[in-house]
């Protein structure tokens, strides 16, 4: 679909920019969570969790994901890290 009006053209540019930014941030978020889950040692997991926690908080604040989703993921990751430290 080709935008006709000036405002529609601008909206299309903005949407493209936001889509690219969101895609990059979502990818960063998923990679951070993946690093925690894939950590070999408890030490490694704790460091990865600290980084993932920051990324999740930011994603929640910026509405990339819902705040409650961010909180739930942090909680589950924290439990997983605690379980690794127990072993």
Backbone as XML, in Angstrom:
<?xml version="1.0"?>
<chain id="A" units="angstrom">
  <residue number="1" name="UNK">
    <atom name="N" x="0.837" y="-1.177" z="0.000"/>
    <atom name="CA" x="0.000" y="0.000" z="0.000"/>
    <atom name="C" x="0.885" y="1.244" z="0.000"/>
  </residue>
  <residue number="2" name="UNK">
    <atom name="N" x="0.572" y="2.170" z="-0.860"/>
    <atom name="CA" x="1.364" y="3.386" z="-0.986"/>
    <atom name="C" x="0.652" y="4.525" z="-0.262"/>
  </residue>
  <residue number="3" name="UNK">
    <atom name="N" x="1.359" y="5.174" z="0.683"/>
    <atom name="CA" x="0.717" y="6.290" z="1.381"/>
    <atom name="C" x="0.529" y="7.483" z="0.450"/>
  </residue>
  <residue number="4" name="UNK">
    <atom name="N" x="-0.576" y="8.151" z="0.602"/>
    <atom name="CA" x="-0.885" y="9.291" z="-0.259"/>
    <atom name="C" x="-0.539" y="10.619" z="0.413"/>
  </residue>
  <residue number="5" name="UNK">
    <atom name="N" x="-1.009" y="10.788" z="1.638"/>
    <atom name="CA" x="-0.836" y="12.075" z="2.302"/>
    <atom name="C" x="0.539" y="12.171" z="2.949"/>
  </residue>
  <residue number="6" name="UNK">
    <atom name="N" x="0.906" y="13.405" z="3.234"/>
    <atom name="CA" x="2.191" y="13.673" z="3.858"/>
    <atom name="C" x="2.279" y="12.997" z="5.230"/>
  </residue>
  <residue number="7" name="UNK">
    <atom name="N" x="1.194" y="13.074" z="5.984"/>
    <atom name="CA" x="1.187" y="12.480" z="7.327"/>
    <atom name="C" x="1.277" y="10.960" z="7.261"/>
  </residue>
  <residue number="8" name="UNK">
    <atom name="N" x="0.652" y="10.363" z="6.250"/>
    <atom name="CA" x="0.705" y="8.904" z="6.090"/>
    <atom name="C" x="2.115" y="8.455" z="5.727"/>
  </residue>
  <residue number="9" name="UNK">
    <atom name="N" x="2.801" y="9.275" z="4.917"/>
    <atom name="CA" x="4.186" y="8.955" z="4.541"/>
    <atom name="C" x="5.086" y="8.998" z="5.770"/>
  </residue>
  <residue number="10" name="UNK">
    <atom name="N" x="4.878" y="10.030" z="6.586"/>
    <atom name="CA" x="5.676" y="10.167" z="7.801"/>
    <atom name="C" x="5.389" y="9.007" z="8.763"/>
  </residue>
  <residue number="11" name="UNK">
    <atom name="N" x="4.119" y="8.651" z="8.911"/>
    <atom name="CA" x="3.735" y="7.550" z="9.787"/>
    <atom name="C" x="4.386" y="6.246" z="9.333"/>
  </residue>
  <residue number="12" name="UNK">
    <atom name="N" x="4.485" y="6.062" z="8.030"/>
    <atom name="CA" x="5.104" y="4.855" z="7.489"/>
    <atom name="C" x="6.605" y="4.828" z="7.806"/>
  </residue>
  <residue number="13" name="UNK">
    <atom name="N" x="7.253" y="5.991" z="7.691"/>
    <atom name="CA" x="8.677" y="6.076" z="8.042"/>
    <atom name="C" x="8.881" y="5.777" z="9.521"/>
  </residue>
  <residue number="14" name="UNK">
    <atom name="N" x="8.028" y="6.346" z="10.341"/>
    <atom name="CA" x="8.149" y="6.138" z="11.787"/>
    <atom name="C" x="7.937" y="4.669" z="12.150"/>
  </residue>
  <residue number="15" name="UNK">
    <atom name="N" x="6.947" y="4.060" z="11.525"/>
    <atom name="CA" x="6.641" y="2.658" z="11.803"/>
    <atom name="C" x="7.836" y="1.772" z="11.437"/>
  </residue>
  <residue number="16" name="UNK">
    <atom name="N" x="8.480" y="2.085" z="10.324"/>
    <atom name="CA" x="9.632" y="1.297" z="9.878"/>
    <atom name="C" x="10.776" y="1.426" z="10.887"/>
  </residue>
  <residue number="17" name="UNK">
    <atom name="N" x="11.021" y="2.656" z="11.327"/>
    <atom name="CA" x="12.089" y="2.903" z="12.302"/>
    <atom name="C" x="11.809" y="2.167" z="13.607"/>
  </residue>
  <residue number="18" name="UNK">
    <atom name="N" x="10.585" y="2.268" z="14.075"/>
    <atom name="CA" x="10.218" y="1.619" z="15.338"/>
    <atom name="C" x="10.292" y="0.106" z="15.234"/>
  </residue>
  <residue number="19" name="UNK">
    <atom name="N" x="9.867" y="-0.416" z="14.087"/>
    <atom name="CA" x="9.904" y="-1.863" z="13.886"/>
    <atom name="C" x="11.338" y="-2.374" z="13.970"/>
  </residue>
  <residue number="20" name="UNK">
    <atom name="N" x="12.256" y="-1.668" z="13.319"/>
    <atom name="CA" x="13.664" y="-2.075" z="13.346"/>
    <atom name="C" x="14.225" y="-2.009" z="14.759"/>
  </residue>
  <residue number="21" name="UNK">
    <atom name="N" x="13.895" y="-0.925" z="15.469"/>
    <atom name="CA" x="14.384" y="-0.755" z="16.843"/>
    <atom name="C" x="13.824" y="-1.851" z="17.738"/>
  </residue>
  <residue number="22" name="UNK">
    <atom name="N" x="12.513" y="-2.112" z="17.625"/>
    <atom name="CA" x="11.880" y="-3.140" z="18.453"/>
    <atom name="C" x="12.458" y="-4.515" z="18.169"/>
  </residue>
  <residue number="23" name="UNK">
    <atom name="N" x="12.707" y="-4.793" z="16.906"/>
    <atom name="CA" x="13.251" y="-6.103" z="16.532"/>
    <atom name="C" x="14.633" y="-6.299" z="17.161"/>
  </residue>
  <residue number="24" name="UNK">
    <atom name="N" x="15.450" y="-5.256" z="17.108"/>
    <atom name="CA" x="16.797" y="-5.338" z="17.686"/>
    <atom name="C" x="16.728" y="-5.510" z="19.195"/>
  </residue>
  <residue number="25" name="UNK">
    <atom name="N" x="15.857" y="-4.761" z="19.846"/>
    <atom name="CA" x="15.742" y="-4.840" z="21.312"/>
    <atom name="C" x="15.163" y="-6.172" z="21.751"/>
  </residue>
  <residue number="26" name="UNK">
    <atom name="N" x="14.188" y="-6.688" z="20.997"/>
    <atom name="CA" x="13.600" y="-7.979" z="21.337"/>
    <atom name="C" x="14.642" y="-9.083" z="21.191"/>
  </residue>
  <residue number="27" name="UNK">
    <atom name="N" x="15.477" y="-8.974" z="20.163"/>
    <atom name="CA" x="16.535" y="-9.948" z="19.940"/>
    <atom name="C" x="17.541" y="-9.904" z="21.091"/>
  </residue>
  <residue number="28" name="UNK">
    <atom name="N" x="17.907" y="-8.695" z="21.513"/>
    <atom name="CA" x="18.828" y="-8.528" z="22.629"/>
    <atom name="C" x="18.247" y="-9.143" z="23.902"/>
  </residue>
  <residue number="29" name="UNK">
    <atom name="N" x="16.958" y="-8.933" z="24.097"/>
    <atom name="CA" x="16.260" y="-9.469" z="25.259"/>
    <atom name="C" x="16.291" y="-10.992" z="25.254"/>
  </residue>
  <residue number="30" name="UNK">
    <atom name="N" x="15.936" y="-11.583" z="24.140"/>
    <atom name="CA" x="15.900" y="-13.044" z="24.035"/>
    <atom name="C" x="17.288" y="-13.651" z="24.229"/>
  </residue>
  <residue number="31" name="UNK">
    <atom name="N" x="18.312" y="-12.988" z="23.667"/>
    <atom name="CA" x="19.675" y="-13.490" z="23.816"/>
    <atom name="C" x="20.121" y="-13.437" z="25.276"/>
  </residue>
  <residue number="32" name="UNK">
    <atom name="N" x="19.740" y="-12.373" z="25.980"/>
    <atom name="CA" x="20.110" y="-12.228" z="27.389"/>
    <atom name="C" x="19.491" y="-13.342" z="28.216"/>
  </residue>
  <residue number="33" name="UNK">
    <atom name="N" x="18.214" y="-13.643" z="27.959"/>
    <atom name="CA" x="17.518" y="-14.703" z="28.695"/>
    <atom name="C" x="18.132" y="-16.056" z="28.352"/>
  </residue>
  <residue number="34" name="UNK">
    <atom name="N" x="18.455" y="-16.242" z="27.080"/>
    <atom name="CA" x="19.045" y="-17.503" z="26.622"/>
    <atom name="C" x="20.394" y="-17.753" z="27.302"/>
  </residue>
  <residue number="35" name="UNK">
    <atom name="N" x="21.191" y="-16.689" z="27.488"/>
    <atom name="CA" x="22.510" y="-16.836" z="28.117"/>
    <atom name="C" x="22.382" y="-17.320" z="29.561"/>
  </residue>
  <residue number="36" name="UNK">
    <atom name="N" x="21.350" y="-16.852" z="30.254"/>
    <atom name="CA" x="21.140" y="-17.297" z="31.636"/>
    <atom name="C" x="20.807" y="-18.780" z="31.642"/>
  </residue>
  <residue number="37" name="UNK">
    <atom name="N" x="19.904" y="-19.184" z="30.775"/>
    <atom name="CA" x="19.473" y="-20.589" z="30.730"/>
    <atom name="C" x="20.603" y="-21.520" z="30.301"/>
  </residue>
  <residue number="38" name="UNK">
    <atom name="N" x="21.486" y="-21.026" z="29.424"/>
    <atom name="CA" x="22.549" y="-21.875" z="28.874"/>
    <atom name="C" x="23.832" y="-21.832" z="29.696"/>
  </residue>
  <residue number="39" name="UNK">
    <atom name="N" x="23.845" y="-21.045" z="30.771"/>
    <atom name="CA" x="25.062" y="-20.902" z="31.575"/>
    <atom name="C" x="25.503" y="-22.249" z="32.136"/>
  </residue>
  <residue number="40" name="UNK">
    <atom name="N" x="26.813" y="-22.453" z="32.100"/>
    <atom name="CA" x="27.361" y="-23.723" z="32.566"/>
    <atom name="C" x="27.519" y="-23.789" z="34.068"/>
  </residue>
  <residue number="41" name="UNK">
    <atom name="N" x="27.960" y="-22.675" z="34.666"/>
    <atom name="CA" x="28.185" y="-22.656" z="36.107"/>
    <atom name="C" x="27.253" y="-21.659" z="36.784"/>
  </residue>
  <residue number="42" name="UNK">
    <atom name="N" x="27.157" y="-21.762" z="38.099"/>
    <atom name="CA" x="26.294" y="-20.858" z="38.867"/>
    <atom name="C" x="26.820" y="-19.437" z="38.806"/>
  </residue>
  <residue number="43" name="UNK">
    <atom name="N" x="28.138" y="-19.306" z="38.807"/>
    <atom name="CA" x="28.766" y="-17.979" z="38.720"/>
    <atom name="C" x="28.407" y="-17.291" z="37.407"/>
  </residue>
  <residue number="44" name="UNK">
    <atom name="N" x="28.556" y="-18.044" z="36.344"/>
    <atom name="CA" x="28.243" y="-17.555" z="34.998"/>
    <atom name="C" x="26.759" y="-17.176" z="34.898"/>
  </residue>
  <residue number="45" name="UNK">
    <atom name="N" x="25.926" y="-17.999" z="35.482"/>
    <atom name="CA" x="24.483" y="-17.762" z="35.459"/>
    <atom name="C" x="24.120" y="-16.486" z="36.221"/>
  </residue>
  <residue number="46" name="UNK">
    <atom name="N" x="24.778" y="-16.258" z="37.355"/>
    <atom name="CA" x="24.498" y="-15.068" z="38.161"/>
    <atom name="C" x="24.864" y="-13.796" z="37.396"/>
  </residue>
  <residue number="47" name="UNK">
    <atom name="N" x="25.994" y="-13.825" z="36.704"/>
    <atom name="CA" x="26.412" y="-12.656" z="35.913"/>
    <atom name="C" x="25.448" y="-12.412" z="34.762"/>
  </residue>
  <residue number="48" name="UNK">
    <atom name="N" x="25.081" y="-13.494" z="34.084"/>
    <atom name="CA" x="24.148" y="-13.386" z="32.961"/>
    <atom name="C" x="22.781" y="-12.903" z="33.443"/>
  </residue>
  <residue number="49" name="UNK">
    <atom name="N" x="22.387" y="-13.339" z="34.645"/>
    <atom name="CA" x="21.089" y="-12.932" z="35.194"/>
    <atom name="C" x="21.065" y="-11.438" z="35.495"/>
  </residue>
  <residue number="50" name="UNK">
    <atom name="N" x="22.169" y="-10.909" z="36.013"/>
    <atom name="CA" x="22.242" y="-9.473" z="36.311"/>
    <atom name="C" x="22.045" y="-8.659" z="35.034"/>
  </residue>
  <residue number="51" name="UNK">
    <atom name="N" x="22.664" y="-9.112" z="33.952"/>
    <atom name="CA" x="22.524" y="-8.418" z="32.662"/>
    <atom name="C" x="21.101" y="-8.569" z="32.123"/>
  </residue>
  <residue number="52" name="UNK">
    <atom name="N" x="20.558" y="-9.773" z="32.225"/>
    <atom name="CA" x="19.210" y="-10.044" z="31.724"/>
    <atom name="C" x="18.176" y="-9.246" z="32.502"/>
  </residue>
  <residue number="53" name="UNK">
    <atom name="N" x="18.409" y="-9.085" z="33.800"/>
    <atom name="CA" x="17.487" y="-8.341" z="34.646"/>
    <atom name="C" x="17.376" y="-6.888" z="34.162"/>
  </residue>
  <residue number="54" name="UNK">
    <atom name="N" x="18.502" y="-6.290" z="33.844"/>
    <atom name="CA" x="18.492" y="-4.901" z="33.346"/>
    <atom name="C" x="17.736" y="-4.804" z="32.026"/>
  </residue>
  <residue number="55" name="UNK">
    <atom name="N" x="18.000" y="-5.738" z="31.144"/>
    <atom name="CA" x="17.353" y="-5.724" z="29.826"/>
    <atom name="C" x="15.845" y="-5.934" z="29.967"/>
  </residue>
  <residue number="56" name="UNK">
    <atom name="N" x="15.447" y="-6.846" z="30.847"/>
    <atom name="CA" x="14.023" y="-7.100" z="31.079"/>
    <atom name="C" x="13.326" y="-5.884" z="31.678"/>
  </residue>
  <residue number="57" name="UNK">
    <atom name="N" x="13.979" y="-5.242" z="32.636"/>
    <atom name="CA" x="13.393" y="-4.041" z="33.243"/>
    <atom name="C" x="13.188" y="-2.946" z="32.199"/>
  </residue>
  <residue number="58" name="UNK">
    <atom name="N" x="14.191" y="-2.757" z="31.375"/>
    <atom name="CA" x="14.099" y="-1.724" z="30.339"/>
    <atom name="C" x="12.991" y="-2.056" z="29.343"/>
  </residue>
  <residue number="59" name="UNK">
    <atom name="N" x="12.903" y="-3.319" z="28.950"/>
    <atom name="CA" x="11.865" y="-3.742" z="28.008"/>
    <atom name="C" x="10.477" y="-3.509" z="28.588"/>
  </residue>
  <residue number="60" name="UNK">
    <atom name="N" x="10.329" y="-3.762" z="29.885"/>
    <atom name="CA" x="9.048" y="-3.529" z="30.548"/>
    <atom name="C" x="8.707" y="-2.055" z="30.607"/>
  </residue>
  <residue number="61" name="UNK">
    <atom name="N" x="9.689" y="-1.226" z="30.933"/>
    <atom name="CA" x="9.470" y="0.220" z="31.006"/>
    <atom name="C" x="9.093" y="0.806" z="29.657"/>
  </residue>
  <residue number="62" name="UNK">
    <atom name="N" x="9.737" y="0.305" z="28.619"/>
    <atom name="CA" x="9.536" y="0.852" z="27.273"/>
    <atom name="C" x="8.370" y="0.210" z="26.528"/>
  </residue>
  <residue number="63" name="UNK">
    <atom name="N" x="7.641" y="-0.673" z="27.216"/>
    <atom name="CA" x="6.493" y="-1.371" z="26.627"/>
    <atom name="C" x="6.863" y="-2.261" z="25.447"/>
  </residue>
  <residue number="64" name="UNK">
    <atom name="N" x="8.089" y="-2.739" z="25.439"/>
    <atom name="CA" x="8.472" y="-3.730" z="24.434"/>
    <atom name="C" x="7.764" y="-5.037" z="24.775"/>
  </residue>
  <residue number="65" name="UNK">
    <atom name="N" x="7.718" y="-5.328" z="26.076"/>
    <atom name="CA" x="6.903" y="-6.409" z="26.604"/>
    <atom name="C" x="6.136" y="-5.832" z="27.783"/>
  </residue>
  <residue number="66" name="UNK">
    <atom name="N" x="5.104" y="-6.500" z="28.206"/>
    <atom name="CA" x="4.307" y="-6.016" z="29.334"/>
    <atom name="C" x="5.139" y="-6.093" z="30.613"/>
  </residue>
  <residue number="67" name="UNK">
    <atom name="N" x="4.933" y="-5.143" z="31.519"/>
    <atom name="CA" x="5.695" y="-5.109" z="32.773"/>
    <atom name="C" x="5.558" y="-6.406" z="33.558"/>
  </residue>
  <residue number="68" name="UNK">
    <atom name="N" x="4.352" y="-6.958" z="33.587"/>
    <atom name="CA" x="4.143" y="-8.198" z="34.336"/>
    <atom name="C" x="4.881" y="-9.365" z="33.695"/>
  </residue>
  <residue number="69" name="UNK">
    <atom name="N" x="4.975" y="-9.348" z="32.375"/>
    <atom name="CA" x="5.724" y="-10.392" z="31.664"/>
    <atom name="C" x="7.193" y="-10.302" z="32.038"/>
  </residue>
  <residue number="70" name="UNK">
    <atom name="N" x="7.720" y="-9.083" z="32.083"/>
    <atom name="CA" x="9.119" y="-8.878" z="32.476"/>
    <atom name="C" x="9.345" y="-9.384" z="33.897"/>
  </residue>
  <residue number="71" name="UNK">
    <atom name="N" x="8.414" y="-9.055" z="34.797"/>
    <atom name="CA" x="8.537" y="-9.480" z="36.190"/>
    <atom name="C" x="8.487" y="-11.003" z="36.301"/>
  </residue>
  <residue number="72" name="UNK">
    <atom name="N" x="7.585" y="-11.618" z="35.550"/>
    <atom name="CA" x="7.451" y="-13.078" z="35.585"/>
    <atom name="C" x="8.725" y="-13.748" z="35.076"/>
  </residue>
  <residue number="73" name="UNK">
    <atom name="N" x="9.270" y="-13.225" z="33.982"/>
    <atom name="CA" x="10.488" y="-13.817" z="33.424"/>
    <atom name="C" x="11.663" y="-13.663" z="34.387"/>
  </residue>
  <residue number="74" name="UNK">
    <atom name="N" x="11.760" y="-12.496" z="35.026"/>
    <atom name="CA" x="12.829" y="-12.287" z="36.003"/>
    <atom name="C" x="12.691" y="-13.266" z="37.162"/>
  </residue>
  <residue number="75" name="UNK">
    <atom name="N" x="11.476" y="-13.462" z="37.619"/>
    <atom name="CA" x="11.228" y="-14.372" z="38.728"/>
    <atom name="C" x="11.642" y="-15.794" z="38.365"/>
  </residue>
  <residue number="76" name="UNK">
    <atom name="N" x="11.268" y="-16.218" z="37.198"/>
    <atom name="CA" x="11.586" y="-17.590" z="36.761"/>
    <atom name="C" x="13.088" y="-17.775" z="36.572"/>
  </residue>
  <residue number="77" name="UNK">
    <atom name="N" x="13.738" y="-16.733" z="36.026"/>
    <atom name="CA" x="15.190" y="-16.816" z="35.851"/>
    <atom name="C" x="15.898" y="-16.843" z="37.203"/>
  </residue>
  <residue number="78" name="UNK">
    <atom name="N" x="15.397" y="-16.037" z="38.142"/>
    <atom name="CA" x="15.999" y="-16.005" z="39.477"/>
    <atom name="C" x="15.896" y="-17.375" z="40.141"/>
  </residue>
  <residue number="79" name="UNK">
    <atom name="N" x="14.736" y="-18.016" z="39.977"/>
    <atom name="CA" x="14.566" y="-19.364" z="40.529"/>
    <atom name="C" x="15.534" y="-20.342" z="39.890"/>
  </residue>
  <residue number="80" name="UNK">
    <atom name="N" x="15.711" y="-20.226" z="38.569"/>
    <atom name="CA" x="16.617" y="-21.139" z="37.854"/>
    <atom name="C" x="18.060" y="-20.936" z="38.321"/>
  </residue>
  <residue number="81" name="UNK">
    <atom name="N" x="18.452" y="-19.666" z="38.523"/>
    <atom name="CA" x="19.810" y="-19.363" z="38.979"/>
    <atom name="C" x="20.017" y="-19.906" z="40.403"/>
  </residue>
  <residue number="82" name="UNK">
    <atom name="N" x="19.008" y="-19.707" z="41.276"/>
    <atom name="CA" x="19.096" y="-20.205" z="42.646"/>
    <atom name="C" x="19.218" y="-21.729" z="42.673"/>
  </residue>
  <residue number="83" name="UNK">
    <atom name="N" x="18.523" y="-22.372" z="41.778"/>
    <atom name="CA" x="18.572" y="-23.835" z="41.678"/>
    <atom name="C" x="19.981" y="-24.296" z="41.268"/>
  </residue>
  <residue number="84" name="UNK">
    <atom name="N" x="20.600" y="-23.520" z="40.333"/>
    <atom name="CA" x="21.964" y="-23.855" z="39.903"/>
    <atom name="C" x="22.951" y="-23.671" z="41.054"/>
  </residue>
  <residue number="85" name="UNK">
    <atom name="N" x="22.741" y="-22.632" z="41.847"/>
    <atom name="CA" x="23.667" y="-22.361" z="42.959"/>
    <atom name="C" x="23.559" y="-23.423" z="44.048"/>
  </residue>
  <residue number="86" name="UNK">
    <atom name="N" x="22.366" y="-24.016" z="44.173"/>
    <atom name="CA" x="22.137" y="-25.072" z="45.161"/>
    <atom name="C" x="22.975" y="-26.328" z="44.846"/>
  </residue>
  <residue number="87" name="UNK">
    <atom name="N" x="23.066" y="-26.627" z="43.568"/>
    <atom name="CA" x="23.741" y="-27.868" z="43.125"/>
    <atom name="C" x="25.205" y="-27.881" z="43.449"/>
  </residue>
</chain>
